[in-house]
């Protein structure tokens, strides 16, 4: 959601918890592959499709995929 009064362009960067889980994620489709532009006040649901490798260690327990959004230098 763009909470500003101006268009906002940037890219989402993924984070994995625990960090070692990153090696087991395969993103097939992700809004994070390219910059996104949101109009002032725009709220959008963005796609992500991923699989977890079957070799993910059972003792890893819960894995978390999250994103931080960083504005692009141009926008």
Residue pairs with C-beta under 8 A, 6 or more apart in sequence:
1 38
1 41
1 42
1 43
1 44
2 8
2 38
2 39
2 40
2 41
2 42
2 43
3 41
4 40
5 40
5 41
6 40
7 37
7 38
7 39
7 40
7 75
8 37
8 38
8 71
8 75
9 35
9 36
9 37
9 38
9 71
9 72
9 74
9 75
10 35
10 36
10 69
10 70
10 71
10 72
10 75
11 32
11 34
11 35
11 36
11 69
11 70
11 72
12 31
12 32
12 36
12 46
12 67
12 68
12 69
12 70
13 32
13 67
13 68
13 69
13 70
14 22
14 25
14 27
14 30
14 32
14 65
14 66
14 67
15 65
15 66
15 67
15 68
16 22
16 25
16 63
16 64
16 65
17 63
17 64
17 66
18 60
18 63
20 60
21 56
21 60
21 63
21 64
23 53
24 52
24 53
24 55
24 56
24 60
24 63
25 50
25 51
25 52
25 53
25 63
25 65
26 50
26 51
26 52
26 53
27 33
27 48
27 49
27 50
28 49
28 50
28 51
29 47
29 48
29 49
30 47
30 48
30 49
30 50
31 46
31 47
31 48
32 48
32 67
35 72
35 75
36 44
36 46
37 75
38 44
48 65
50 65
52 63
56 63
